[in-house]
């Protein structure tokens, strides 16, 4: 019931204003004509008409001119008190009812300083005017009651405004927190999608390039040297099996928590570099490896990043380079691991849409806190150089998944 009335009032604000103005007029007129015997006397016409003025001022100007309305209704209330005293009535605090409502509405819409200023001014003005309707006496009950009502109107309005501001701030913070959580969730999903896409690209590109080279070599040897062709076909079967295992391990990370089929294989790293080099040499690519400085332990994230960059760089050599030799240099310093993969190919870059190999390598390096540079060498060939930090331990991108599967 109350909710229905409240919704109706919000849809018809003018009707509510008129009802308030009428109620204030009735209260100002009839409460001031109440005798000691609790009998309401008939109010004089002049007093009744004068009591209409503050209600009308409040009705017409409370939204557009709240400060002016406070001043006008305060003066009108004081004048009504003086009129009531002159014609033999005892004015009650209700004669300033319009001023009280105006002060309340002003406190709702302005800052504390303005509320204090206008409330104090209204209180002082009404105390001075009340001397006139009380025949020069001070500290009468009606004066104290009027002063208390004025101060209470300003205080209640300020309290309600503070409450509204507090609720608005709480709602704003909650909305901001919700929006921030949603943005953070979207960012994490985007980063995870990028990481998985990069991982799948490296796995697929590497093994497909090897399988293509091995299949082409087997087809070439099939008629002239069938025994070697058979060996190459066996190697091709091993390459595809390895591709399937790595794909299963990567896709298994997407399984639900607690899935017993989720693989528990560790992520590859530079410890598997000899096997990686062997797989490329089986396709006819000659790869040399050199190490400068003392080998140092790497965090799992940096180790995986280094392995994938070498894998993708050698895959690009197999697919795009016209040379048959490549070199991998590992340089260890106190703070950095420098990876350099170069080839002596002279073939121009293939036309068409650029791939994601260099993009993925650069993203991997940046995610580990390093940097990557790639380009053609002046004396021919292509070179990829990566610097990865050693002292800043980066989190393992698979660590959370491996912990969940281990549980």
Number of C-alpha atoms within 10 A of each C-alpha: 5 7 8 8 10 11 10 13 14 11 11 11 11 13 13 15 18 16 13 17 24 16 14 21 25 17 19 27 26 18 21 25 22 18 13 8 6 9 9 14 13 11 18 12 9 9 17 17 12 17 24 18 19 28 26 18 21 25 21 16 15 20 14 9 13 18 19 15 25 29 17 17 27 28 19 24 28 26 21 28 29 21 19 23 18 14 12 12 19 20 29 24 23 23 30 30 26 31 29 26 24 31 32 26 23 27 28 20 15 15 13 16 10 14 23 16 10 18 26 16 15 24 18 14 16 23 18 15 21 28 18 18 24 20 11 10 11 15 12 11 10 16 23 14 14 23 21 13 18 26 18 16 22 25 19 16 23 24 15 14 21 16 12 13 12 12 12 12 12 12 12 12 12 12 12 12 12 12 12 12 12 12 12 12 12 12 12 12 12 12 12 13 12 14 17 17 13 20 19 16 15 22 20 17 20 25 23 16 20 24 22 15 20 25 19 15 18 24 16 13 16 16 10 10 11 14 13 14 21 15 13 24 19 13 20 22 15 14 20 16 13 14 19 15 14 21 15 14 17 20 15 17 20 11 15 13 12 11 12 12 11 22 19 15 11 11 18 16 18 17 10 10 16 10 11 16 19 13 18 23 16 16 23 14 18 16 18 13 13 10 12 12 11 10 12 11 10 20 19 20 20 29 21 20 25 27 20 23 26 24 23 21 28 27 21 17 26 24 16 16 22 16 17 16 19 23 16 22 17 18 17 19 15 11 12 16 23 20 22 22 25 25 26 19 20 16 13 12 11 10 6 6 6 10 8 13 18 18 12 21 27 18 19 25 21 16 18 25 16 19 18 21 14 17 11 16 15 7 9 15 21 23 20 22 19 23 22 26 21 22 12 14 14 17 14 18 19 15 14 12 18 18 10 14 20 12 8
